[in-house]
């Protein structure tokens, strides 16, 4: 993974700035761990669909391939992170996993 992006992502996950959400990149009440990555890398890329739902590049729950490539994340890693987030792992736990494994 790109080390500069990794450092910013881990810091954002640990910052307390983001409420955590499951099953979508971003909703009114929060973000999933991948949504946090979008928000730090392309904060102006969000498209509001309704007051509580956003999409990024026409996607609601996964990252587009070009963002995966630019960050240095493969599809398997994206799947691991989605599962961790949606099964209730805290942003702190996810940040530690990213730090140790990417």
ZIZI-V160668 format. One record per run of one state. SS is the DSSP state (H for helix, E for strand, - for the rest). FROM is the first residue (numbers start at 1). TO is the last residue. If there is no record, write none. Layout:
ss & from & to
SS & FROM & TO
SS & FROM & TO
This chain:
ss & from & to
- & 1 & 2
H & 3 & 14
- & 15 & 19
E & 20 & 20
- & 21 & 25
E & 26 & 27
- & 28 & 29
E & 30 & 31
- & 32 & 32
H & 33 & 41
- & 42 & 42
H & 43 & 45
E & 46 & 50
- & 51 & 52
E & 53 & 56
- & 57 & 58
E & 59 & 59
- & 60 & 64
H & 65 & 71
- & 72 & 74
H & 75 & 86
- & 87 & 90
H & 91 & 101
- & 102 & 102
